[in-house]
Amino acid sequence: MAGTQKPELHEFKGQPRLPKFVVPKRYELKLRPDLSACKFTGTVDIEVNVTAETCFIVLNAADLSIYDGSVWFKTRQSDKEVYHPSEVILVEEDEILVLAFDGFLPVGEGILGIGFSGTLNDQMKGFYRSTYEHNEEKKNMAVTQFEPADARRCFPCWDEPAVKATFKITLEVPSELIALSNMPIIQEKLDGQLKTVSFQESPIMSTYLVAVVVGLFDYIEDLTLNGTKVRVYCQIGKTNQGKFGLDVAVRTLDLYENYFSMPYSLPKLDMIAIPDIIGAMENYGLVTYCESALLYDDQHSAAANKQTVAIVVAHELAHQWFGNLVTMEWWTHLWLNEGFATWVSYLAIDCLFPEWKIWTQFLNQTTQGLGLDGLAESHPIEVEINHAHEIDEIFDAISYKKGASMIQMLQSYLGAECFQRSLASYIKRYACSNAKTEDLWAVLEEESGEPVTMLMNSWTKQKGYPVIDVKINDNYLEFEQSQFLSSGLLGDGQWIVPITLCGGSYVTRNNFLLRTKSDRLEILELVGSSDESLTEKRNQGEGDEKNPECFWYKINVDQTGFYRVKYDDQLAARLRFAIEASCLSATDRFGILDDSHALCMACKQTLSSLLSLMDAYREELDYTVLSCLITICSKIAKITADATPESSDDIKQFFINLLQFPAGKLGWQPSSGESHLDAMLRGDLLTALALFGHDVTLTEAVRQFYTFVDDRNTSLLPADTRKAAYVAVMQTVTTSNRSGYESLLKVYRETDLSQEKVRILRSLASCPDPDIVLEALNFLLSSEVRSQDIFHGLAGISREGREIAWRWLKDNWDHILKTWGSGFLITSFISAIVSPFCSNEKADEVEDFFASRMKPSMARTLKQTIERVRINAKWVQSIKNEKCLGEVIKELAHRKH
């Protein structure tokens, strides 16, 4: 047509998103996987709408072969006229398929047909193979994992979340196997050794949620109150382990239907345990899980495993509304999916298992978010994505954990009822569509009348968060915000901060928005006129020492705000007394401890003052607070071993003294009817005591371990304390005394329970003998360890083993990059092995090594990891310069309480 400019091929290259002159409406997808040859063939007929005259169709494809002559296009008006492209171009670096036609395609509806083939890869993405054993024979299953951008590895498609369509899927598979997809089966036709399985057409959805699984499975099922059929599929012989996950799923679906005021939108929900998969994936109507995230064994799974199953199931089912029904418009808004699903999973678990005190445990999510976001190399919650390979790296603690904390902060500010009502409106408005962050803010603002957009933009558009400096000055509390950085450097961020505070008790809570750099409040306003006499006593100063716990002020009550607080010495001392006098809630005890540790790491507070604060927790019994205490003890033990090695034994003795009170109360053996939290706490305490070298714990752990090795069904070593025993045994192993290591490998090889294997992997490299650590790391690369389990084995490397681990990483880097370089796992190798170092020389060495080995998909993680090493180096120097630290440590280690 005259005047129409033909675009050139190069215009489509290097673009973050596909052109929109052709848009899909419906996919008819037929796949034939060959599980023996690990290949697949397929055809896809795509009903499209040509919105503007074009001689190109551009869609996504990667790692596929497109059959010559198999590509065609015809219009709805005249299906006799078939257009064939003159060129079929696969642009590998951009993962696009460009179909060039000699003339312009007519505007309107048409059908695009493509024939293709591919490999069932072993990368756990796209259409891949997973292995399992049945009757002692190794077999393959075919599985899909399409999030974030890997549907294109299974079939040519518009692989972007905003380009939604319906899907009609047909599979041709061996007749003895089970074939599953998002929708129920409507027909199975047998043809000798093969069968053709046709599925009901799906509602409109994004490509990353399409799912197919083919293999040998058994299942159990139940119904929700609304009659939705829910099934758990797993390997034959493991259905008993699916009962707990099934029960959680059924109850959670009922709960979400009520909470969102919207029924679950598909006719069925299948959940399936896959031997090879990282984590879990919320595919619409067919949720895939690694075995340890779905299966629970009454005898051999620990309480922590039970909790993980419940939270992961609740998280994936939350996505059926928040993600699947209402989908982010682009990966910039990933946090909307993941942050919300994380937050609402805790809401569900709190309803189902209130005795787990899960909202207190939620603070672990917040802490991990604060940890990553305290780095200069962090990123905003909303991050620009310019290429598919950048997406993997934002599936991190910012999107999930900071995202969830933002939701928690906002819900706390707006109130639970208003927040729930707003979410129901949001889901109703954007169902079967896509939304951006600002769409959620707009609905929340409409419903609440609060300036949500203004408040939240300061939290989602910029990285980082504030630390609030709080000082007492005559009759005023003074507040000043500045950006917190773990490096101790000054940042220039400023936020609108929802401040909450209590004084002296939790009877009255004060709230205000800190909109400027600083502000102050009159103390009399905070406590009210009825507390006038108390205010007078405060101002006298003398009264503080007589009954100081009455005069505390706690900012960020229950830690619902995503910020840290630094108190002046006077206020900090009062809070320490309040902790000792049991005046504060568990969430606030956690927050004070966690903030103090972060400030110490940033060299804004001395280690002496942190250790003195930790001493106030010597009678602590809360699970979440003690978990935080144990984590901090572990970090300090490692950093002081570099900074003040002469105090190392005294530091460990102090930590042993801190933990012996709760450990003594719990003992080794579970008591009848004890709580879920006590069962989890026992294992954590005993593991920590073993790592700190507590002789009594080590001796008893080793004794119980060898009893267990001789009799796997002994009640002497239940699942909750096994990791402690495994770690204790590894503390005794040397190259000349290997029996404990060999025994653990024997248990690993003989169990088929994924959770047991993970427990062992997390213990092996904790050995103080570097040669054993090297053996453990080499074991991780063997065929005996599934790819998704490798990072468990990297998690607990001993301080003595860190240098040999770095050498091992360098020696094996080419193999590691070739095997895992295109997925999530590659970043785990870097962060786990490099992060523990604490010298600038090592940071320089790491930078030099990776300078010529950099890949875009690991750039962000590498920068963050090197920054952590430099932060550690600065902390070490600060501790070295601290006067009288040795005396403080010695006094704490030998103090009698």
C-alpha positions in Angstrom: 0.0 0.0 0.0 1.4 3.4 -0.9 2.9 5.4 1.9 3.3 2.4 4.2 6.9 2.0 5.4 8.1 -1.5 5.7 10.0 -2.1 9.0 13.4 -3.7 8.9 14.5 -6.9 10.8 17.0 -5.0 13.0 14.1 -2.9 14.4 12.9 -6.0 16.3 16.3 -6.9 17.8 17.4 -5.8 21.3 13.9 -4.7 22.3 12.6 -5.5 25.8 9.1 -6.3 24.5 7.5 -7.7 21.4 5.8 -5.4 18.9 2.0 -5.3 19.2 0.8 -5.3 15.6 -0.1 -9.0 15.9 -1.8 -10.2 19.1 -2.8 -13.8 20.0 -6.3 -14.7 21.3 -6.2 -18.5 21.4 -3.6 -21.2 21.2 -4.4 -24.7 20.1 -1.2 -26.6 21.2 -0.4 -30.2 20.5 2.7 -31.8 22.1 4.2 -35.3 21.7 7.0 -35.8 24.3 9.4 -38.8 23.7 10.5 -39.7 27.2 13.1 -42.2 26.0 14.9 -40.0 23.5 14.2 -36.9 25.7 12.8 -35.0 22.7 9.4 -33.5 21.8 7.6 -32.4 18.7 4.5 -30.2 18.4 2.3 -27.9 16.5 0.6 -24.7 17.5 -2.3 -23.0 15.8 -2.6 -19.5 17.1 -5.7 -17.4 16.5 -4.4 -13.8 16.2 -5.6 -10.3 15.6 -3.6 -8.3 13.1 -4.1 -4.8 14.4 -2.0 -3.0 11.8 -0.8 -3.9 8.3 2.5 -5.7 8.6 4.7 -8.0 6.6 6.3 -9.4 9.8 5.0 -11.5 12.7 7.3 -11.4 15.7 6.9 -13.8 18.6 9.1 -15.6 21.1 10.9 -18.9 20.6 14.1 -20.3 22.1 15.9 -23.7 21.8 13.4 -24.9 19.2 13.7 -26.1 15.7 11.0 -24.8 13.3 10.1 -27.2 10.6 10.7 -26.0 7.0 7.4 -25.4 5.3 5.4 -25.8 8.6 4.7 -22.1 9.1 1.6 -20.7 7.5 -0.9 -17.9 8.0 -4.5 -17.5 6.8 -7.2 -15.0 7.5 -10.6 -15.7 9.0 -12.3 -14.3 5.9 -10.6 -16.5 3.4 -9.1 -19.6 4.8 -8.4 -20.9 1.3 -5.7 -18.3 0.8 -2.6 -19.4 2.8 0.4 -17.1 3.3 3.8 -18.7 3.8 6.7 -16.6 5.1 9.6 -16.0 2.7 12.0 -16.0 5.7 11.8 -17.8 9.1 14.5 -16.2 11.3 15.3 -17.3 14.9 17.2 -14.5 16.7 19.0 -16.5 19.4 20.2 -13.6 21.6 16.8 -12.0 21.8 14.8 -15.3 21.9 12.5 -14.2 19.1 11.1 -15.8 16.0 10.7 -13.4 13.1 8.4 -14.5 10.2 8.9 -12.3 7.2 6.2 -12.3 4.5 6.6 -10.9 1.0 3.5 -8.8 1.2 1.4 -7.1 3.9 -0.9 -9.4 6.0 -4.5 -8.1 6.0 -5.7 -6.4 9.2 -8.2 -8.5 11.1 -8.5 -12.0 12.6 -6.3 -14.8 11.3 -4.6 -18.1 12.3 -0.9 -18.7 12.5 0.3 -22.3 12.3 3.8 -23.5 13.3 5.4 -27.0 13.5 8.4 -27.3 15.9 10.6 -29.7 17.9 12.8 -29.4 20.9 14.8 -31.3 23.6 13.5 -32.3 27.0 16.4 -30.5 28.7 17.9 -31.1 32.1 17.9 -27.3 33.1 14.6 -27.4 35.0 13.1 -24.7 32.7 11.0 -24.8 29.6 9.8 -28.4 28.8 12.3 -30.5 30.7 12.9 -34.0 32.1 12.9 -35.1 35.7 14.1 -38.5 36.8 12.6 -40.9 39.3 12.8 -44.6 40.2 9.9 -47.1 39.9 10.5 -50.8 40.8 14.2 -50.0 41.0 14.2 -48.8 37.4 15.2 -45.2 36.5 12.5 -43.4 34.5 11.9 -40.0 33.0 9.0 -37.7 33.4 8.3 -34.6 31.3 7.6 -31.3 33.2 7.1 -27.7 32.3 8.5 -24.6 34.2 7.7 -21.5 32.3 8.1 -18.6 34.7 9.5 -16.2 34.1 10.1 -16.4 30.3 10.5 -20.1 29.3 7.2 -21.0 27.6 9.1 -20.0 24.5 11.3 -23.1 25.0 8.3 -25.4 24.6 6.3 -23.7 21.8 6.4 -20.4 19.9 4.3 -17.8 21.7 3.9 -14.2 22.8 5.7 -14.9 26.1 4.8 -11.8 28.0 2.5 -11.6 31.1 0.2 -8.9 29.6 -0.4 -10.9 26.4 -3.1 -13.2 27.7 -5.0 -15.8 25.6 -6.9 -19.1 26.0 -5.2 -22.4 25.6 -6.6 -25.7 24.1 -4.0 -28.4 24.9 -3.7 -31.9 23.5 -0.9 -34.4 24.5 0.1 -37.6 22.8 1.8 -39.8 25.4 2.6 -43.5 26.3 -0.7 -45.1 27.3 0.4 -46.2 30.8 1.4 -42.7 31.9 -0.6 -39.9 33.6 -0.9 -36.7 31.6 -1.9 -33.5 33.4 -2.4 -29.9 32.3 -4.1 -26.7 33.7 -7.6 -27.9 32.9 -9.5 -31.2 33.3 -9.3 -34.0 30.7 -12.3 -34.1 28.4 -11.2 -37.0 26.2 -8.6 -39.9 26.1 -8.2 -41.9 22.9 -6.1 -45.1 23.0 -4.1 -46.0 19.9 -1.9 -49.0 20.8 1.0 -48.0 22.9 0.0 -44.3 22.8 -3.0 -42.3 23.9 -4.2 -38.8 22.9 -5.3 -36.8 25.9 -7.4 -33.7 25.2 -8.0 -31.0 27.9 -10.8 -28.5 28.3 -10.0 -25.1 27.0 -8.6 -22.7 29.6 -9.8 -19.3 30.5 -7.7 -16.4 29.5 -4.2 -16.5 31.0 -0.5 -15.7 30.6 1.9 -18.1 28.9 4.1 -18.4 32.0 1.2 -20.2 33.8 0.6 -22.9 31.1 1.6 -26.3 32.5 2.1 -29.9 31.3 3.3 -32.9 33.3 3.6 -36.5 32.0 4.8 -39.4 34.1 3.8 -42.3 36.5 1.9 -40.9 39.5 -0.5 -41.9 42.2 -2.9 -39.4 43.8 -5.3 -38.6 46.7 -8.2 -36.2 46.5 -10.7 -34.1 48.5 -13.3 -31.5 47.8 -13.6 -27.8 49.0 -16.8 -26.5 50.5 -17.7 -25.2 47.0 -17.1 -28.7 45.4 -13.8 -28.0 43.7 -11.8 -31.2 43.3 -8.3 -30.9 44.8 -5.7 -33.6 44.2 -2.2 -34.2 45.3 -0.1 -36.3 42.8 3.2 -37.9 43.8 5.4 -40.9 43.0 3.7 -44.3 43.5 3.9 -45.3 47.2 4.1 -41.8 48.6 0.4 -40.8 48.8 0.4 -41.0 52.6 2.9 -38.1 52.6 0.5 -36.0 50.5 -2.3 -35.9 53.1 -1.1 -32.9 55.1 -0.5 -30.8 52.0 -4.0 -31.8 50.6 -5.7 -30.8 53.9 -3.9 -27.4 53.9 -4.9 -26.8 50.3 -8.6 -27.6 50.7 -8.9 -25.4 53.8 -6.8 -22.6 52.2 -8.9 -22.5 49.0 -12.0 -22.1 51.2 -10.4 -19.3 53.2 -9.2 -17.4 50.1 -12.6 -17.6 48.4 -14.0 -15.9 51.5 -11.1 -13.4 51.9 -11.1 -12.2 48.3 -14.9 -12.4 47.9 -14.2 -14.3 44.6 -14.5 -18.0 43.9 -11.6 -20.1 42.7 -11.9 -19.7 38.9 -11.0 -23.2 37.6 -12.9 -26.5 37.8 -10.1 -28.4 39.5 -6.8 -27.8 41.3 -4.0 -30.4 41.0 -0.8 -30.2 43.1 2.1 -32.4 42.1 5.4 -33.3 43.7 8.3 -33.3 41.2 11.7 -34.7 42.0 13.6 -32.1 40.0 12.3 -28.5 40.4 13.4 -25.4 42.3 10.8 -24.5 45.0 7.3 -24.5 43.6 5.4 -22.9 40.7 1.8 -21.6 40.8 0.7 -22.8 37.3 -3.0 -22.2 36.9 -4.8 -25.3 38.1 -1.7 -27.5 38.1 0.8 -26.3 40.8 4.2 -28.0 40.8 6.3 -28.5 43.9 9.6 -29.9 44.9 8.9 -33.0 47.1 10.1 -31.3 50.3 7.6 -28.4 49.8 4.6 -30.6 49.4 5.1 -34.0 51.0 5.2 -34.6 54.8 6.1 -37.9 56.5 4.7 -38.3 60.0 7.8 -40.1 61.3 10.7 -38.7 59.4 9.7 -35.1 58.6 10.5 -32.3 61.2 8.1 -29.7 62.5 10.0 -27.2 60.4 9.2 -29.3 57.3 5.5 -29.3 58.2 5.5 -25.5 58.5 7.4 -25.1 55.2 4.8 -27.3 53.4 1.9 -25.3 54.8 3.4 -21.9 53.9 4.5 -22.9 50.4 1.0 -24.4 49.6 -0.7 -21.3 50.9 1.7 -19.1 48.9 1.1 -20.9 45.6 -2.7 -21.0 46.1 -2.7 -17.3 46.8 -1.3 -16.8 43.3 -4.4 -18.4 41.8 -6.0 -15.0 42.6 -3.1 -12.7 42.9 -1.0 -13.5 39.8 -3.1 -15.9 37.8 -6.5 -14.2 37.8 -5.1 -10.7 38.1 -1.6 -10.7 36.6 1.2 -8.1 36.7 1.4 -6.1 33.5 5.2 -6.6 33.2 8.0 -8.0 35.3 8.7 -4.6 36.7 5.6 -5.3 38.9 6.7 -8.9 39.9 6.6 -7.8 43.6 2.8 -7.5 43.3 2.7 -11.2 42.6 5.3 -12.4 45.0 5.2 -9.9 47.8 1.4 -10.3 48.1 1.5 -14.1 47.9 4.1 -14.2 50.6 2.1 -11.9 52.9 -1.3 -13.6 52.4 0.2 -17.1 52.9 1.0 -16.0 56.5 -2.5 -14.6 56.9 -3.9 -18.1 55.9 -1.5 -20.1 58.1 -2.4 -17.8 61.1 -6.0 -18.8 60.5 -5.3 -22.5 60.1 -2.6 -22.9 62.8 -2.9 -20.0 65.3 -0.6 -21.8 67.7 2.3 -21.4 65.3 2.4 -17.6 66.1 3.2 -17.2 62.4 3.0 -13.4 62.4 5.9 -13.3 64.9 7.8 -15.6 62.6 7.0 -13.2 59.7 9.7 -11.0 61.1 12.2 -13.4 59.6 10.9 -12.3 56.2 11.2 -8.6 57.1 14.8 -9.1 58.4 15.9 -10.8 55.1 14.3 -8.0 53.1 16.1 -5.4 55.3 19.4 -7.3 54.9 19.4 -7.2 51.1 17.9 -3.7 50.9 20.6 -2.3 53.2 23.1 -2.8 50.3 24.0 0.0 48.0 23.7 -2.7 45.2 20.0 -3.3 46.1 17.3 -2.3 43.7 13.9 -0.7 44.0 10.8 -2.9 44.4 9.8 -1.7 41.0 12.8 -2.4 38.7 13.1 -1.8 35.0 13.5 -5.0 33.0 15.0 -4.6 29.6 15.7 -8.2 28.6 14.5 -11.7 29.6 17.8 -12.7 31.1 17.4 -9.9 33.7 14.2 -11.3 35.2 15.6 -14.2 37.2 17.7 -12.0 39.4 14.7 -10.0 40.8 13.1 -13.2 42.2 14.9 -12.2 45.4 14.3 -10.9 48.9 13.3 -7.5 47.6 10.4 -8.8 45.5 9.3 -11.4 48.0 10.2 -10.3 51.5 10.4 -6.5 51.2 7.3 -6.7 49.0 5.5 -8.7 51.7 6.7 -6.3 54.4 5.3 -3.3 52.3 1.9 -5.0 52.3 2.2 -5.7 56.0 3.1 -2.0 56.7 0.2 -0.8 54.6 -2.3 -3.1 56.1 -1.2 -2.1 59.6 -1.6 1.6 58.5 -5.0 1.3 56.8 -6.5 -1.4 59.1 -7.3 -5.0 58.4 -11.0 -4.5 57.4 -10.4 -1.7 55.0 -7.4 -3.5 53.5 -9.4 -6.7 52.8 -12.3 -4.8 51.3 -9.9 -2.9 49.0 -8.2 -6.1 47.8 -11.6 -7.7 47.0 -12.4 -4.6 44.9 -9.1 -4.7 43.2 -9.4 -8.4 42.2 -13.0 -7.9 41.0 -11.9 -4.9 38.8 -8.8 -6.5 37.3 -9.9 -10.2 37.1 -8.8 -11.9 33.8 -6.7 -8.8 33.1 -3.4 -7.2 34.1 -2.5 -4.6 36.6 0.4 -2.3 37.6 1.5 -1.3 41.1 -0.3 2.1 40.7 -3.6 0.3 40.0 -3.5 -1.4 43.4 -2.6 1.9 45.1 -5.5 3.7 43.3 -8.1 1.1 44.6 -6.7 1.2 48.2 -6.8 5.1 48.1 -10.4 5.1 46.8 -11.5 2.7 49.6 -9.6 4.2 52.4 -9.5 7.9 51.7 -5.8 7.8 52.6 -2.9 9.2 50.4 -1.7 5.7 49.6 0.0 6.5 46.3 2.0 9.3 47.8 3.0 7.2 50.8 3.9 4.1 48.9 5.7 5.7 46.0 8.5 6.6 48.4 8.9 2.9 49.2 8.5 1.2 45.8 10.2 3.7 43.4 13.5 4.0 45.3 15.7 1.4 46.9 16.6 1.2 50.5 14.8 2.3 53.7 15.4 4.7 56.6 16.9 4.3 60.1 15.0 6.5 62.6 17.3 8.2 65.1 15.3 8.7 68.3 16.6 11.0 71.2 15.0 12.2 74.4 15.5 15.9 74.9 13.8 17.5 77.9 10.1 17.0 77.4 10.4 15.9 73.7 11.1 12.8 71.7 13.1 13.8 68.6 13.0 11.8 65.4 15.4 12.0 62.5 15.4 9.8 59.4 18.3 9.0 57.2 18.9 6.1 54.7 20.3 3.0 56.4 23.2 1.3 54.6 24.9 -1.7 56.0 28.3 -0.2 54.9 27.7 2.7 57.4 27.9 5.2 54.5 25.4 7.9 54.1 22.6 7.5 51.6 20.3 10.3 50.3 16.9 8.6 50.4 13.9 10.1 52.2 10.6 8.3 52.9 7.2 9.0 54.3 7.4 6.8 57.4 4.5 5.5 59.3 5.8 5.8 62.9 4.1 3.9 65.7 5.2 4.1 69.3 4.3 3.1 72.8 5.5 4.4 76.2 5.6 2.4 79.4 2.9 0.0 78.3 0.9 -1.2 75.3 -2.3 0.4 76.5 -2.0 3.4 74.3 -0.3 3.4 70.9 0.6 6.6 69.0 0.8 6.9 65.2 2.0 9.6 62.9 3.5 10.0 59.5 7.1 11.3 59.4 6.9 13.2 56.1 10.1 15.3 56.6 13.7 14.7 57.6 13.0 15.2 61.3 10.2 15.9 63.7 9.6 15.9 67.5 6.7 15.0 69.8 6.0 16.3 73.3 6.1 13.4 75.8 3.0 14.7 77.5 1.0 14.3 74.3 2.2 10.7 74.0 1.2 9.4 77.4 -1.8 11.6 77.9 -2.8 13.9 80.7 -3.6 11.1 83.1 0.0 10.1 83.1 1.2 13.6 84.1 2.9 12.4 87.2 4.8 9.7 85.2 6.0 12.5 82.9 7.3 14.5 85.8 9.2 11.5 87.1 10.7 11.0 83.7 11.9 14.6 83.6 13.5 14.4 87.0 16.0 11.8 85.7 16.6 10.5 89.2 13.6 8.2 89.1 14.8 6.3 86.1 17.1 4.1 87.9 14.6 3.1 90.6 12.0 1.7 88.2 13.4 2.2 84.7 11.3 -0.5 83.0 8.2 1.7 83.4 9.7 4.5 81.3 10.6 2.8 78.1 9.6 4.0 74.6 9.3 1.5 71.8 9.2 2.8 68.2 7.9 0.7 65.4 5.6 -1.3 67.6 5.4 -5.0 66.7 7.9 -4.2 63.8 5.2 -3.6 61.3 7.2 -0.8 59.6 10.0 -1.5 57.1 12.7 0.6 58.9 15.3 0.4 61.6 15.4 2.4 64.9 18.5 3.8 66.6 17.9 4.9 70.2 20.1 7.2 72.2 22.0 5.6 75.1 19.4 6.6 77.7 16.4 5.2 75.7 18.4 2.0 74.8 19.2 1.4 78.5 15.5 1.7 79.4 14.6 -0.8 76.7 17.2 -3.2 78.0 15.7 -3.1 81.4 12.2 -3.5 79.9 13.4 -6.7 78.2 14.8 -8.1 81.4 11.6 -7.2 83.2 9.5 -9.0 80.6 7.6 -5.8 79.7 7.9 -6.1 75.9 6.2 -8.3 73.3 8.1 -11.0 71.4 7.9 -8.9 68.2 9.4 -5.9 69.9 12.1 -7.9 71.6 13.0 -9.3 68.2 13.1 -5.8 66.6 15.3 -4.3 69.2 17.8 -7.1 68.9 17.8 -7.2 65.1 18.1 -3.4 64.7 21.0 -3.4 67.2 22.8 -6.1 65.3 22.4 -4.2 62.0 23.6 -1.0 63.5 26.7 -2.8 64.9 27.5 -4.3 61.5 27.2 -0.8 60.0 29.7 0.4 62.7 27.1 2.7 64.2 27.2 0.9 67.5 29.9 -1.0 69.4 30.0 -4.7 69.6 30.3 -4.3 73.4 26.9 -2.6 73.6 25.3 -5.3 71.3 26.7 -8.1 73.5 25.4 -6.3 76.6 22.0 -6.1 75.0 22.1 -9.8 74.1 22.8 -10.7 77.8 19.3 -9.3 78.6 17.9 -12.2 76.5 19.4 -14.9 78.8 15.9 -16.1 79.9 14.3 -15.8 76.5 11.9 -18.6 75.5 10.1 -17.4 72.4 11.0 -19.4 69.2 11.3 -16.5 66.8 13.3 -14.3 69.2 15.7 -17.1 70.0 16.0 -17.9 66.2 17.1 -14.3 65.7 19.5 -14.6 68.7 21.0 -17.8 67.4 21.6 -16.2 63.9 23.3 -13.2 65.4 25.4 -15.3 67.7 26.6 -17.3 64.7 27.5 -14.2 62.7 29.4 -12.6 65.6 31.3 -15.9 66.4 32.5 -15.9 62.7 33.4 -12.2 62.5 35.2 -12.1 65.8 37.2 -15.2 64.9 38.8 -12.9 62.3 38.8 -9.6 64.3 39.8 -10.8 67.8 40.8 -14.5 67.5 42.1 -14.4 71.1 38.5 -13.8 72.4 37.0 -16.6 70.3 36.7 -19.1 73.1 35.2 -16.6 75.5 32.7 -15.4 72.8 31.5 -19.0 72.3 31.3 -19.6 76.0 29.1 -16.5 76.4 26.8 -17.8 73.6 26.6 -21.2 75.2 25.6 -19.6 78.5 22.9 -17.6 76.7 21.4 -20.6 75.0 21.7 -23.1 77.9 18.6 -21.8 79.7 16.1 -22.5 77.0 18.0 -25.7 75.9 17.9 -27.0 79.4 14.2 -26.4 79.7 13.5 -28.4 76.4 16.1 -31.2 76.7 16.8 -33.7 74.0 13.5 -35.7 74.0 10.1 -34.2 73.1 7.5 -34.1 75.9 4.0 -35.4 75.4 1.8 -32.9 73.6 4.5 -30.3 73.3 4.0 -27.3 71.0 5.0 -27.1 67.3 7.3 -24.2 68.2 9.1 -26.0 71.0 9.8 -28.9 68.6 11.4 -26.5 66.1 13.3 -24.6 68.8 14.9 -27.7 70.3 16.6 -28.6 67.0 17.8 -25.0 66.4 19.2 -24.7 70.0 21.0 -28.0 69.9 22.5 -27.3 66.5 23.8 -24.0 67.7 25.3 -25.5 70.9 27.0 -28.2 68.8 28.5 -25.5 66.5 29.8 -23.5 69.5 31.5 -26.6 70.8 29.4 -27.4 73.8 30.9 -30.7 75.0 27.7 -32.2 76.7 25.7 -31.5 73.5 28.3 -33.0 71.2 28.7 -36.1 73.3 25.0 -36.8 73.5 24.4 -36.0 69.8 27.0 -38.4 68.7 25.6 -41.2 71.0 22.1 -40.7 69.6 23.4 -40.6 66.0 25.0 -44.0 66.1 21.9 -45.5 67.8 19.9 -44.1 64.9 22.4 -45.4 62.3 21.9 -48.9 63.7 18.1 -48.5 63.9 16.4 -45.9 61.6 13.1 -46.3 63.4 14.4 -45.6 66.9 12.5 -43.0 68.9 15.7 -41.8 70.4 16.5 -39.4 67.5 13.3 -37.9 66.1 13.3 -35.8 63.0 13.4 -32.5 64.8 16.8 -33.1 66.4 18.4 -35.0 63.6 20.1 -32.0 62.0 21.6 -31.1 65.4 23.0 -34.7 65.6 24.3 -34.6 62.0 26.1 -31.3 62.6 27.5 -32.5 65.9 28.9 -35.6 64.2 30.5 -33.5 61.5 32.3 -31.5 64.2 34.1 -34.7 65.2 35.1 -35.8 61.7 38.6 -35.5 60.4 40.5 -37.1 57.5 41.8 -39.7 60.0 38.4 -40.2 61.7 35.9 -40.4 58.9 33.3 -42.8 60.3 30.7 -40.1 61.0 31.0 -38.7 57.5 30.7 -42.2 55.9 27.7 -43.0 58.1 25.9 -39.8 57.1 26.4 -40.6 53.4 25.0 -44.1 54.1 21.9 -42.6 55.6 21.7 -40.2 52.6 21.9 -43.0 50.1 19.4 -45.2 51.8 16.6 -42.7 52.4 14.1 -41.7 49.6 12.7 -38.8 51.7 13.9 -35.5 50.1 13.7 -33.7 53.5 16.2 -36.2 55.1 18.6 -35.8 52.2 18.5 -32.0 52.6 19.1 -32.3 56.3 22.3 -34.3 55.6 23.5 -32.0 52.8 23.1 -29.0 55.1 25.4 -30.7 57.7 28.3 -32.1 55.7 30.3 -29.0 55.0 30.0 -27.7 58.6 33.1 -29.9 59.3 36.1 -28.0 60.6 38.5 -30.1 58.5 39.0 -28.4 55.2 39.8 -31.6 53.4 36.4 -33.1 54.4 34.7 -29.9 53.3 36.3 -30.3 49.9 35.0 -33.9 49.7 31.5 -32.7 50.7 31.6 -30.0 48.0 32.7 -32.6 45.4 29.8 -34.8 46.5 27.4 -32.0 45.6 28.6 -32.1 42.0 28.0 -35.9 41.8 24.9 -37.5 40.2 23.8 -38.5 43.7 22.6 -34.9 44.4 19.7 -33.4 42.5 20.5 -29.9 41.1 17.9 -28.1 43.2 19.5 -29.5 46.4 23.0 -28.3 45.8 22.5 -24.9 47.4 21.5 -26.7 50.7 25.0 -28.2 50.7 26.5 -24.8 50.2 24.6 -23.2 53.1 26.6 -24.3 56.1 30.3 -24.3 55.1 32.5 -24.0 58.1 34.8 -21.0 58.6 37.7 -23.3 58.4 36.4 -24.5 55.0 35.7 -21.2 53.3 39.2 -20.8 51.6 39.1 -24.3 50.2 35.5 -23.7 49.1 36.6 -20.6 47.1 39.4 -22.6 45.5 36.9 -25.4 44.6 34.5 -22.8 43.1 37.3 -21.4 40.9 38.5 -24.9 39.9 35.0 -26.0 38.9 33.7 -22.8 37.6 33.6 -23.8 33.9 31.7 -26.9 34.7 29.3 -25.1 37.1 28.6 -22.4 34.5 28.0 -24.9 31.7 25.7 -27.0 33.9 23.7 -24.4 35.8 24.6 -21.1 34.2 21.2 -20.4 32.7 19.1 -20.5 35.8 18.6 -19.5 39.4 21.3 -21.8 40.8 24.4 -20.1 39.5 23.9 -17.2 41.8 23.7 -19.5 44.8 27.2 -20.7 44.2 28.6 -17.2 44.2 26.7 -15.8 47.2 27.1 -18.9 49.5 30.8 -19.3 48.9 32.0 -15.6 48.7 29.7 -13.8 51.2 31.4 -15.2 54.4 34.8 -13.6 53.6 35.7 -10.4 55.4 38.7 -8.8 53.8 39.1 -6.2 51.0 41.9 -8.3 49.5 39.5 -11.2 49.1 36.9 -8.9 47.6 39.5 -7.7 45.1 40.5 -11.3 44.3 36.8 -12.2 43.6 36.3 -9.2 41.4 39.4 -10.1 39.4 38.4 -13.7 38.9 34.9 -12.8 37.7 36.0 -9.8 35.6 36.4 -12.0 32.5 33.7 -14.5 33.5 30.7 -12.2 33.9 27.3 -13.1 32.7 24.4 -10.7 32.7 22.2 -13.1 34.7 24.6 -13.0 37.7 25.9 -9.4 37.6 23.6 -8.1 40.3 24.3 -11.0 42.7 28.0 -10.7 42.2 28.0 -7.0 43.0 25.9 -7.5 46.1 28.1 -10.4 47.3 31.3 -8.4 46.9 29.7 -5.5 48.8 28.9 -7.9 51.6 32.5 -8.9 51.8 33.6 -5.2 52.0 31.0 -4.6 54.7 32.4 -7.5 56.7 35.9 -6.1 56.3 34.9 -2.8 57.6 33.2 -4.4 60.6 36.3 -6.5 61.4 38.4 -3.3 61.5 35.8 -1.6 63.7 35.9 -4.5 66.2 39.7 -4.5 66.2 39.7 -0.8 67.1 37.2 -1.2 69.9 38.8 -0.6 73.3 38.2 -2.9 76.3 36.2 -5.3 74.1 38.2 -8.3 75.4 37.4 -7.5 79.0 33.7 -7.1 78.2 33.7 -10.5 76.4 35.6 -12.2 79.3 33.2 -10.7 81.9 30.1 -11.8 80.0 31.5 -15.3 79.4 32.2 -15.9 83.1 29.3 -13.9 84.6 27.2 -15.9 87.0 23.5 -15.3 86.9 
